[in-house]
């Protein structure tokens, strides 16, 4: 029954997402696109934090690199080709994640956090203190990417409705990819390393390679989110790479739930929706937002995932413990 209720809930949410742009003004369509983009970024971070047990503070750097890649690939008076700029953005973010991960994953605990923070700040100041793409002022992207083949336009991303569905497609692809990963032997081994690294290592799991692979995939997905954000707002600035954004996304993950693939998407919706409401109500919205976030974290240690379990019943755990992984390997 819990599985049926979950399927029904997912179907209803998907129907709402498909119907939303036809029932609300354009402003809310653009806001929904922003929420979905930040949800992609939060889910990318959660692969490392929730499923890998590693707290990273440099994912905003991968997000920003995706945006800057689009800015650098866009000519001054013409739109960039999506089929060129998108792989360039994702590849740039993945390459940065590979280099940073290869160095940072040699540390543990608070040292890993500090190393990722340091690399993120290095990339921030690289764009802030040099003339790359406008320096500290950032730069505008005058045209959205062109999705065309042989001169034939396939998608007009300048239309908010089309852009929303493009972002929704990327979101669904991200959820499908992450779900497949965490339920695969790779995901089980990653969870084993998270729960008990010594035992996982004694069982022969290549811990460093597993974590580095997860870190690179996570960075690539963050690059996708950055590319979409730059395309939506037509502007990139060094603030896209700052640790403040990494911390904000980490809060989204905590609100949504660490052990849930789509939980961080709910966290993004809650945090950005709360921010949107409070901005119109009071000038002290940041103070109130902080108090509400603290209350949510204290009342729901497992995030919104706890409410979903209460409503739809417990679902199968996507991230088994090291004990179950060991038993599976023995069998």
PALUM-537000 format. One record per residue (C-alpha): residue number from 1; residue in three letters; x negated, y, z negated. Coordinates in steps of 0.02 Angstrom, whole numbers, always signed. Each point is the difference from the previous one (the first is absolute). Example, Ala and Ser with C-alpha at 12.3 -4.5 7.8 and 13.67 -1.06 7.14 Angstrom:
<num = 1 residu = ala x = -615 y = -225 z = -390>
<num = 2 residu = ser x = -69 y = +172 z = +33>
//
This chain:
<num = 1 residu = unk x = +0 y = +0 z = +0>
<num = 2 residu = unk x = -143 y = +118 z = -39>
<num = 3 residu = unk x = -72 y = -31 z = +174>
<num = 4 residu = unk x = +168 y = +35 z = +82>
<num = 5 residu = unk x = +21 y = +161 z = -100>
<num = 6 residu = unk x = -175 y = +53 z = +50>
<num = 7 residu = unk x = +35 y = -32 z = +184>
<num = 8 residu = unk x = +162 y = +98 z = -10>
<num = 9 residu = unk x = -87 y = +145 z = -88>
<num = 10 residu = unk x = -137 y = +5 z = +131>
<num = 11 residu = unk x = +128 y = -4 z = +140>
<num = 12 residu = unk x = +98 y = +143 z = -79>
<num = 13 residu = unk x = -157 y = +105 z = -24>
<num = 14 residu = unk x = -53 y = -30 z = +180>
<num = 15 residu = unk x = +174 y = +48 z = +61>
<num = 16 residu = unk x = -9 y = +160 z = -102>
<num = 17 residu = unk x = -172 y = +40 z = +70>
<num = 18 residu = unk x = +62 y = -26 z = +178>
<num = 19 residu = unk x = +157 y = +105 z = -26>
<num = 20 residu = unk x = -83 y = +140 z = -100>
<num = 21 residu = unk x = -62 y = +112 z = +144>
<num = 22 residu = unk x = +175 y = -1 z = +78>
<num = 23 residu = unk x = +86 y = +59 z = -159>
<num = 24 residu = unk x = -111 y = +136 z = -75>
<num = 25 residu = unk x = -74 y = +165 z = +60>
<num = 26 residu = unk x = -170 y = +4 z = +86>
<num = 27 residu = unk x = -86 y = +63 z = -158>
<num = 28 residu = unk x = +44 y = -160 z = -93>
<num = 29 residu = unk x = -54 y = -106 z = +147>
<num = 30 residu = unk x = -171 y = +82 z = -9>
<num = 31 residu = unk x = -3 y = -21 z = -188>
<num = 32 residu = unk x = +44 y = -184 z = +18>
<num = 33 residu = unk x = -143 y = -19 z = +125>
<num = 34 residu = unk x = -118 y = +77 z = -129>
<num = 35 residu = unk x = +61 y = -121 z = -134>
<num = 36 residu = unk x = -26 y = -150 z = +115>
<num = 37 residu = unk x = -176 y = +59 z = +45>
<num = 38 residu = unk x = -47 y = +20 z = -183>
<num = 39 residu = unk x = +80 y = -170 z = -33>
<num = 40 residu = unk x = -118 y = -78 z = +129>
<num = 41 residu = unk x = -148 y = +81 z = -88>
<num = 42 residu = unk x = +60 y = -59 z = -172>
<num = 43 residu = unk x = +24 y = -178 z = +63>
<num = 44 residu = unk x = -175 y = +4 z = +74>
<num = 45 residu = unk x = -72 y = +51 z = -168>
<num = 46 residu = unk x = +102 y = -132 z = -89>
<num = 47 residu = unk x = -84 y = -139 z = +99>
<num = 48 residu = unk x = -160 y = +47 z = -90>
<num = 49 residu = unk x = +72 y = +54 z = -169>
<num = 50 residu = unk x = +147 y = -115 z = -29>
<num = 51 residu = unk x = -54 y = -156 z = +93>
<num = 52 residu = unk x = -189 y = +22 z = -11>
<num = 53 residu = unk x = -13 y = +74 z = -175>
<num = 54 residu = unk x = -114 y = +142 z = +58>
<num = 55 residu = unk x = +43 y = +181 z = -37>
<num = 56 residu = unk x = -58 y = +106 z = +147>
<num = 57 residu = unk x = -5 y = +190 z = +1>
<num = 58 residu = unk x = -59 y = +23 z = +180>
<num = 59 residu = unk x = +150 y = -55 z = +100>
<num = 60 residu = unk x = +46 y = +180 z = +36>
<num = 61 residu = unk x = -167 y = +7 z = +92>
<num = 62 residu = unk x = +57 y = -138 z = +119>
<num = 63 residu = unk x = +168 y = +89 z = +17>
<num = 64 residu = unk x = -88 y = +162 z = +43>
<num = 65 residu = unk x = -119 y = -84 z = +122>
<num = 66 residu = unk x = +149 y = -67 z = +96>
<num = 67 residu = unk x = +69 y = +176 z = +14>
<num = 68 residu = unk x = -166 y = +78 z = +46>
<num = 69 residu = unk x = -28 y = -133 z = +132>
<num = 70 residu = unk x = +160 y = +55 z = +85>
<num = 71 residu = unk x = -53 y = +183 z = -12>
<num = 72 residu = unk x = -170 y = -36 z = +76>
<num = 73 residu = unk x = +74 y = -108 z = +138>
<num = 74 residu = unk x = +129 y = +131 z = +51>
<num = 75 residu = unk x = -52 y = +120 z = +139>
<num = 76 residu = unk x = +34 y = +184 z = -29>
<num = 77 residu = unk x = +133 y = +18 z = +133>
<num = 78 residu = unk x = +61 y = -178 z = +26>
<num = 79 residu = unk x = +70 y = -139 z = -109>
<num = 80 residu = unk x = -110 y = -146 z = -47>
<num = 81 residu = unk x = +41 y = -171 z = +68>
<num = 82 residu = unk x = +77 y = -107 z = -137>
<num = 83 residu = unk x = -83 y = -156 z = +70>
<num = 84 residu = unk x = -171 y = +82 z = -20>
<num = 85 residu = unk x = +20 y = +108 z = -156>
<num = 86 residu = unk x = +93 y = -129 z = -106>
<num = 87 residu = unk x = -133 y = -138 z = +12>
<num = 88 residu = unk x = -133 y = +135 z = -26>
<num = 89 residu = unk x = +86 y = +58 z = -161>
<num = 90 residu = unk x = +28 y = -174 z = -69>
<num = 91 residu = unk x = -175 y = -56 z = +49>
<num = 92 residu = unk x = -79 y = +153 z = -82>
<num = 93 residu = unk x = +92 y = -32 z = -163>
<num = 94 residu = unk x = -42 y = -185 z = +4>
<num = 95 residu = unk x = -184 y = +34 z = +34>
<num = 96 residu = unk x = -8 y = +122 z = -145>
<num = 97 residu = unk x = +86 y = -128 z = -112>
<num = 98 residu = unk x = -125 y = -133 z = +55>
<num = 99 residu = unk x = -150 y = +109 z = -44>
<num = 100 residu = unk x = +71 y = +65 z = -164>
<num = 101 residu = unk x = +68 y = -170 z = -50>
<num = 102 residu = unk x = -164 y = -88 z = +35>
<num = 103 residu = unk x = -85 y = +116 z = -124>
<num = 104 residu = unk x = +137 y = +31 z = -129>
<num = 105 residu = unk x = +50 y = -183 z = -19>
<num = 106 residu = unk x = -170 y = -38 z = -73>
<num = 107 residu = unk x = +62 y = +87 z = -158>
<num = 108 residu = unk x = +141 y = -43 z = -120>
<num = 109 residu = unk x = +130 y = +86 z = -108>
<num = 110 residu = unk x = -21 y = +185 z = -35>
<num = 111 residu = unk x = -160 y = +2 z = +105>
<num = 112 residu = unk x = +100 y = -53 z = +153>
<num = 113 residu = unk x = +124 y = +140 z = -34>
<num = 114 residu = unk x = -139 y = +129 z = -14>
<num = 115 residu = unk x = -90 y = -60 z = +155>
<num = 116 residu = unk x = +157 y = +8 z = +107>
<num = 117 residu = unk x = +37 y = +172 z = -71>
<num = 118 residu = unk x = -176 y = +57 z = +44>
<num = 119 residu = unk x = +13 y = -63 z = +180>
<num = 120 residu = unk x = +169 y = +82 z = +19>
<num = 121 residu = unk x = -68 y = +166 z = -59>
<num = 122 residu = unk x = -150 y = -16 z = +116>
<num = 123 residu = unk x = +117 y = -15 z = +149>
<num = 124 residu = unk x = +106 y = +143 z = -66>
<num = 125 residu = unk x = -149 y = +117 z = -7>
<num = 126 residu = unk x = -63 y = -62 z = +168>
<num = 127 residu = unk x = +154 y = +75 z = +81>
<num = 128 residu = unk x = +16 y = +145 z = -124>
<num = 129 residu = unk x = -177 y = +68 z = +10>
<num = 130 residu = unk x = -37 y = -27 z = +184>
<num = 131 residu = unk x = +77 y = +66 z = +160>
<num = 132 residu = unk x = +77 y = -168 z = +46>
<num = 133 residu = unk x = +180 y = +29 z = +54>
<num = 134 residu = unk x = +12 y = +174 z = -76>
<num = 135 residu = unk x = -95 y = -28 z = -161>
<num = 136 residu = unk x = +91 y = +51 z = -160>
<num = 137 residu = unk x = +142 y = +79 z = +100>
<num = 138 residu = unk x = +42 y = -160 z = +92>
<num = 139 residu = unk x = +65 y = -2 z = +177>
<num = 140 residu = unk x = +165 y = -9 z = +92>
<num = 141 residu = unk x = +53 y = -141 z = +116>
<num = 142 residu = unk x = +101 y = +91 z = +132>
<num = 143 residu = unk x = +76 y = -154 z = +80>
<num = 144 residu = unk x = +63 y = -165 z = -67>
<num = 145 residu = unk x = -82 y = -155 z = +76>
<num = 146 residu = unk x = +67 y = -49 z = +169>
<num = 147 residu = unk x = +69 y = -177 z = +11>
<num = 148 residu = unk x = -10 y = -26 z = +187>
<num = 149 residu = unk x = -61 y = -128 z = +126>
<num = 150 residu = unk x = -52 y = +55 z = +176>
<num = 151 residu = unk x = +85 y = +167 z = -26>
<num = 152 residu = unk x = +164 y = -77 z = -56>
<num = 153 residu = unk x = +56 y = +64 z = -170>
<num = 154 residu = unk x = +53 y = -143 z = -113>
<num = 155 residu = unk x = +36 y = +98 z = -159>
<num = 156 residu = unk x = +19 y = +187 z = -31>
<num = 157 residu = unk x = -71 y = +20 z = -174>
<num = 158 residu = unk x = +45 y = +185 z = +2>
<num = 159 residu = unk x = +179 y = -50 z = -36>
<num = 160 residu = unk x = +25 y = -26 z = -189>
<num = 161 residu = unk x = +117 y = -147 z = +32>
<num = 162 residu = unk x = -126 y = -91 z = +109>
<num = 163 residu = unk x = -142 y = +37 z = -119>
<num = 164 residu = unk x = +102 y = -66 z = -147>
<num = 165 residu = unk x = +31 y = -166 z = +86>
<num = 166 residu = unk x = -184 y = -12 z = +49>
<num = 167 residu = unk x = -48 y = +23 z = -182>
<num = 168 residu = unk x = +134 y = -125 z = -55>
<num = 169 residu = unk x = -72 y = -127 z = +122>
<num = 170 residu = unk x = -174 y = +24 z = -72>
<num = 171 residu = unk x = +71 y = -19 z = -175>
<num = 172 residu = unk x = +88 y = -164 z = +41>
<num = 173 residu = unk x = -158 y = -64 z = +86>
<num = 174 residu = unk x = -100 y = +45 z = -156>
<num = 175 residu = unk x = +122 y = -91 z = -114>
<num = 176 residu = unk x = -4 y = -153 z = +112>
<num = 177 residu = unk x = -190 y = -1 z = +7>
<num = 178 residu = unk x = -23 y = +22 z = -187>
<num = 179 residu = unk x = +131 y = -131 z = -40>
<num = 180 residu = unk x = -86 y = -123 z = +114>
<num = 181 residu = unk x = -169 y = +39 z = -78>
<num = 182 residu = unk x = +51 y = -17 z = -183>
<num = 183 residu = unk x = +92 y = -163 z = +33>
<num = 184 residu = unk x = -143 y = -75 z = +99>
<num = 185 residu = unk x = -148 y = -97 z = -73>
<num = 186 residu = unk x = -97 y = +163 z = +14>
<num = 187 residu = unk x = +126 y = +88 z = -112>
<num = 188 residu = unk x = +1 y = -143 z = -124>
<num = 189 residu = unk x = -190 y = +3 z = -11>
<num = 190 residu = unk x = +1 y = +189 z = -21>
<num = 191 residu = unk x = +123 y = -20 z = -144>
<num = 192 residu = unk x = -109 y = -135 z = -76>
<num = 193 residu = unk x = -148 y = +119 z = +1>
<num = 194 residu = unk x = +108 y = +133 z = -81>
<num = 195 residu = unk x = +65 y = -113 z = -139>
<num = 196 residu = unk x = -162 y = -91 z = -44>
<num = 197 residu = unk x = -152 y = +44 z = +103>
<num = 198 residu = unk x = -117 y = -124 z = -86>
<num = 199 residu = unk x = +114 y = -147 z = +27>
<num = 200 residu = unk x = +36 y = +50 z = +180>
<num = 201 residu = unk x = -186 y = +13 z = +33>
<num = 202 residu = unk x = -30 y = -171 z = -79>
<num = 203 residu = unk x = +130 y = -72 z = +119>
<num = 204 residu = unk x = -102 y = +63 z = +146>
<num = 205 residu = unk x = +101 y = +152 z = +55>
<num = 206 residu = unk x = -107 y = +132 z = +89>
<num = 207 residu = unk x = +54 y = +142 z = -116>
<num = 208 residu = unk x = -99 y = +139 z = +82>
<num = 209 residu = unk x = +58 y = -44 z = +176>
<num = 210 residu = unk x = +181 y = -16 z = -56>
<num = 211 residu = unk x = +0 y = +170 z = -84>
<num = 212 residu = unk x = -93 y = +84 z = +141>
<num = 213 residu = unk x = +124 y = -68 z = +127>
<num = 214 residu = unk x = +146 y = +63 z = -104>
<num = 215 residu = unk x = -85 y = +169 z = -22>
<num = 216 residu = unk x = -28 y = +19 z = +188>
<num = 217 residu = unk x = +179 y = -50 z = +43>
<num = 218 residu = unk x = +64 y = +120 z = -132>
<num = 219 residu = unk x = -109 y = +141 z = +69>
<num = 220 residu = unk x = +60 y = -33 z = +178>
<num = 221 residu = unk x = +183 y = +10 z = -54>
<num = 222 residu = unk x = -39 y = +161 z = -93>
<num = 223 residu = unk x = -72 y = +65 z = +163>
<num = 224 residu = unk x = +165 y = -40 z = +87>
<num = 225 residu = unk x = +92 y = +104 z = -131>
<num = 226 residu = unk x = -123 y = +144 z = +22>
<num = 227 residu = unk x = +21 y = -5 z = +189>
<num = 228 residu = unk x = +189 y = +8 z = -16>
<num = 229 residu = unk x = -9 y = +141 z = -128>
<num = 230 residu = unk x = -113 y = +104 z = +112>
<num = 231 residu = unk x = +115 y = -32 z = +148>
<num = 232 residu = unk x = +153 y = +52 z = -101>
<num = 233 residu = unk x = -67 y = +162 z = -74>
<num = 234 residu = unk x = -118 y = +48 z = +140>
<num = 235 residu = unk x = -135 y = +51 z = -122>
<num = 236 residu = unk x = -146 y = -78 z = -93>
<num = 237 residu = unk x = -102 y = +72 z = -143>
<num = 238 residu = unk x = -130 y = -66 z = -122>
<num = 239 residu = unk x = +135 y = -14 z = -134>
<num = 240 residu = unk x = +59 y = -156 z = +91>
<num = 241 residu = unk x = -158 y = -86 z = -61>
<num = 242 residu = unk x = +0 y = +63 z = -180>
<num = 243 residu = unk x = +9 y = -109 z = -154>
<num = 244 residu = unk x = +159 y = +90 z = -55>
<num = 245 residu = unk x = +94 y = -86 z = +140>
<num = 246 residu = unk x = -77 y = -168 z = -47>
<num = 247 residu = unk x = +60 y = +25 z = -178>
<num = 248 residu = unk x = +175 y = +48 z = +59>
<num = 249 residu = unk x = +11 y = -157 z = +107>
<num = 250 residu = unk x = -60 y = -104 z = -147>
<num = 251 residu = unk x = +147 y = +70 z = -100>
<num = 252 residu = unk x = +117 y = -56 z = +141>
<num = 253 residu = unk x = -72 y = -175 z = -15>
<num = 254 residu = unk x = +26 y = -2 z = -188>
<num = 255 residu = unk x = +179 y = +62 z = +16>
<num = 256 residu = unk x = +44 y = -127 z = +134>
<num = 257 residu = unk x = -86 y = -151 z = -77>
<num = 258 residu = unk x = -173 y = -74 z = +20>
<num = 259 residu = unk x = +51 y = -177 z = +47>
<num = 260 residu = unk x = +126 y = +46 z = +135>
<num = 261 residu = unk x = -38 y = +29 z = +184>
<num = 262 residu = unk x = +138 y = +129 z = +28>
<num = 263 residu = unk x = +3 y = +66 z = -178>
<num = 264 residu = unk x = -118 y = +146 z = +37>
<num = 265 residu = unk x = +121 y = +57 z = +136>
<num = 266 residu = unk x = +132 y = +18 z = -136>
<num = 267 residu = unk x = -129 y = +93 z = -104>
<num = 268 residu = unk x = -31 y = +121 z = +144>
<num = 269 residu = unk x = +186 y = +30 z = +19>
<num = 270 residu = unk x = +23 y = +31 z = -187>
<num = 271 residu = unk x = -150 y = +117 z = -18>
<num = 272 residu = unk x = +28 y = +101 z = +158>
<num = 273 residu = unk x = +189 y = +5 z = -27>
<num = 274 residu = unk x = -25 y = +60 z = -178>
<num = 275 residu = unk x = -121 y = +132 z = +61>
<num = 276 residu = unk x = +123 y = +59 z = +133>
<num = 277 residu = unk x = +142 y = +18 z = -126>
<num = 278 residu = unk x = -103 y = +84 z = -137>
<num = 279 residu = unk x = -78 y = +127 z = +119>
<num = 280 residu = unk x = +171 y = +74 z = +33>
<num = 281 residu = unk x = +50 y = -3 z = -184>
<num = 282 residu = unk x = -144 y = +77 z = -96>
<num = 283 residu = unk x = -171 y = +80 z = +21>
<num = 284 residu = unk x = -66 y = -118 z = -135>
<num = 285 residu = unk x = +36 y = -152 z = +108>
<num = 286 residu = unk x = -174 y = -75 z = -18>
<num = 287 residu = unk x = +16 y = -6 z = -190>
<num = 288 residu = unk x = +170 y = -83 z = +9>
<num = 289 residu = unk x = -59 y = -119 z = +135>
<num = 290 residu = unk x = -145 y = -54 z = -109>
<num = 291 residu = unk x = +114 y = -32 z = -149>
<num = 292 residu = unk x = +121 y = -102 z = +107>
<num = 293 residu = unk x = -143 y = -104 z = +72>
<num = 294 residu = unk x = -66 y = -35 z = -175>
<num = 295 residu = unk x = +174 y = -52 z = -56>
<num = 296 residu = unk x = +19 y = -118 z = +149>
<num = 297 residu = unk x = -169 y = -82 z = -29>
<num = 298 residu = unk x = +34 y = -23 z = -186>
<num = 299 residu = unk x = +178 y = -64 z = +24>
<num = 300 residu = unk x = -43 y = -112 z = +150>
<num = 301 residu = unk x = -176 y = -71 z = -20>
<num = 302 residu = unk x = +28 y = -107 z = +156>
<num = 303 residu = unk x = +67 y = +149 z = +96>
<num = 304 residu = unk x = +161 y = +0 z = +99>
<num = 305 residu = unk x = -33 y = -183 z = +33>
<num = 306 residu = unk x = +70 y = -32 z = -174>
<num = 307 residu = unk x = +167 y = +79 z = +50>
<num = 308 residu = unk x = +4 y = -101 z = +161>
<num = 309 residu = unk x = -27 y = -162 z = -97>
<num = 310 residu = unk x = +141 y = +50 z = -119>
<num = 311 residu = unk x = +115 y = +36 z = +146>
<num = 312 residu = unk x = -41 y = -143 z = +118>
<num = 313 residu = unk x = -82 y = -129 z = -111>
<num = 314 residu = unk x = -181 y = -60 z = +2>
<num = 315 residu = unk x = -75 y = -34 z = +170>
<num = 316 residu = unk x = -144 y = -114 z = +45>
<num = 317 residu = unk x = -165 y = +74 z = -57>
<num = 318 residu = unk x = -104 y = +52 z = +149>
<num = 319 residu = unk x = -161 y = +0 z = -100>
<num = 320 residu = unk x = -23 y = -163 z = -95>
<num = 321 residu = unk x = -116 y = -11 z = -147>
<num = 322 residu = unk x = -171 y = -75 z = +8>
<num = 323 residu = unk x = +68 y = -159 z = -80>
<num = 324 residu = unk x = +125 y = -31 z = +140>
<num = 325 residu = unk x = -132 y = +40 z = +131>
<num = 326 residu = unk x = -119 y = -124 z = -79>
<num = 327 residu = unk x = +133 y = -133 z = -3>
<num = 328 residu = unk x = +43 y = +33 z = +182>
<num = 329 residu = unk x = -182 y = -14 z = +49>
<num = 330 residu = unk x = -19 y = -161 z = -98>
<num = 331 residu = unk x = +150 y = -75 z = +87>
//
